[in-house]
Amino acid sequence: HSAELLGAMEYANEYMACAVRQFSIEQTGPAQFHAVLSLKPANQGWGDAVVQAFRAHLRNEALRQADWTVSFVDGPIRQARQGAFVPLGAQAVGIA
């Protein structure tokens, strides 16, 4: 799923004038994902639109129907998993 998630986030970022500074997506359970997004300061109010563009570009039905939670942080994401997809039960995998 990592290639599709990266592609969808790249699409959303380009569509939204490169509003995303950093992101992290972690699989938290079967069909459950948590995304952390850091938006550029000029685009702080665009969070919902970025998430909507990301979800709209997911082609895999299971990913579209999954339970998604999203958090927004100001500034850089301060964790080892930034720009990564972390499958359930696996180590961080960079996708940038």
Buried (B, 14 or more C-beta within 10 A) or exposed (E): BBEBBBBBBBBBBEBBEEBBBBBBBBBBEEEEBBBBBBBEEEBEEBBEBBBBBBBEBBEEEEBEEBEBEBEBBEEEBEEEBBBBBBEEEEEBEEBE
